[in-house]
Amino acid sequence: MDLAELMRTGDRNVLALNSPDALSASARLFLDCVAGWHGFTVEAASPSAERVLGAAMMLDPTIRGGRSSRTVVLDVNIASGTLVANAARRIRDTLQPEWLVAVVINSLTDADMRWTIEGVDSLFVCSAFSETCEGREPSQNGVAVHAL
């Protein structure tokens, strides 16, 4: 995939959130990714992530936005991790979290991204590259979470 295609894919993922069904699917995918985690807050890394977070909070009123000692950074797309790193930096400038985890809905590249993001303890990608780029909805049977 070339850079232009990567950018188009990211734009499509964001524009898809204009559809109530796609927004709901992304929110449910996020909730599936964090199922079983307790006592955390969620910080959106981008305006698109704020929309997904809002939808997730409507679906599950126990989800709380903001920063705490146990914070999850949420974003819609990841290619380089810059937005997630910036969000992590903002959180760490405010407090010293016990753990800071990033959850991203879509990976924009099929590259094996076993890199780290500064300030993030763990990164989880909720849907695989092929699912995102081929426009498939998340599986009804479960979620494919890729810990990077």
ABEGO torsion letter per residue (X at the ends): XBAAAAAAAAAAAAAAAABAAAAAAAAAAAAAAABGBBGBBBBBABAAAAAAAAAAAAABAABBBEBBABBBBBBABBAAGAAAAAAAAAAAAABBBABBBBBBABBABABBBABBBBGBABBBBABBAAAAAAGBBBBAAEBBBBBX
